[in-house]
Amino acid sequence: MSATQAALTQLLPLAGDTFDKNKVTPGLLGFVVFAALAVGVWALMKSMNRHMGRVNFEEAPDPAAPAAPAADGTRAP
């Protein structure tokens, strides 16, 4: 039996006496993980908004479409 197993077998009965299954909460670790995920999502959204602002949404004219008439009423060749 390793030292870890020996320590666990001695400490588990003690934890079982003080552990109330009706009052389990995520605790500090759960809050830290949730906060880290929230900050990560916020940073990703901010980065996405910055990148979307740089995108040029103007479409190039379709080369197969007929040419638009010029300002003087003549068609371009």
SULPEQUI-V794856 format. One record per backbone hydrogen bond with DSSP energy under -1.0 kcal/mol. CO is the residue of the C=O (numbers start at 1). NH is the residue of the N-H. If there is no record, write none. Layout:
CO NH
CO NH
//
This chain:
2 6
3 7
4 8
5 9
6 10
7 11
8 12
11 15
12 16
13 17
14 18
15 19
20 23
26 30
27 31
28 32
29 33
30 34
31 35
32 36
33 37
34 38
35 39
36 40
37 41
38 42
39 43
40 44
41 45
42 46
43 47
44 48
45 49
46 50
47 51
48 52
49 53
62 65
70 73
74 70
//
